[in-house]
Amino acid sequence: MEAFEYAIKKDVRNNPIVREVDDARQRELWKSVGIAGVLVLVLLVSAWQHFELLRHGYQVEELQKQRTAEDDIARRLRLEIDTLRAPRRIEALATEQLHLVAPSRDEAIVIERVVPAEPPAASVVARR
């Protein structure tokens, strides 16, 4: 068998192709890019506001939990203050730990409170 070789010579020209810029198409491209940019910017601002709203919601919820915990602590502390100020407890501590005794009626001195007189009216003024 004989091998057939075909030699086809093509004329290829490697000249650079110079294309003219279509100004109308270029303006349309930049217009489309600008509109897309504005839409992306609006979308980003909207997403940012949404996530900030969520973050503030979580912060409010956390602060409400902290306030509830602080209210419970304040209630317990007020209860403890009331129990520590109880006259029976104070009397028991005075008699048992400090070995104090209650005074008899003859030894007790009652001091009366003196109510200060009301100041004179604003129209009465002393002059020198």
Sequence and secondary structure as in RCSB ss.txt:
>XXXX:A:sequence
MEAFEYAIKKDVRNNPIVREVDDARQRELWKSVGIAGVLVLVLLVSAWQHFELLRHGYQVEELQKQRTAEDDIAR
RLRLEIDTLRAPRRIEALATEQLHLVAPSRDEAIVIERVVPAEPPAASVVARR
>XXXX:A:secstr
                      HHHHHHHHHHHHHHHHHHHHHHHHHHHHHHHHHHHHHHHHHHHHHHHHHHHHH
HHHHHHHHHT HHHHHHHHHHTS      TTT              TT     
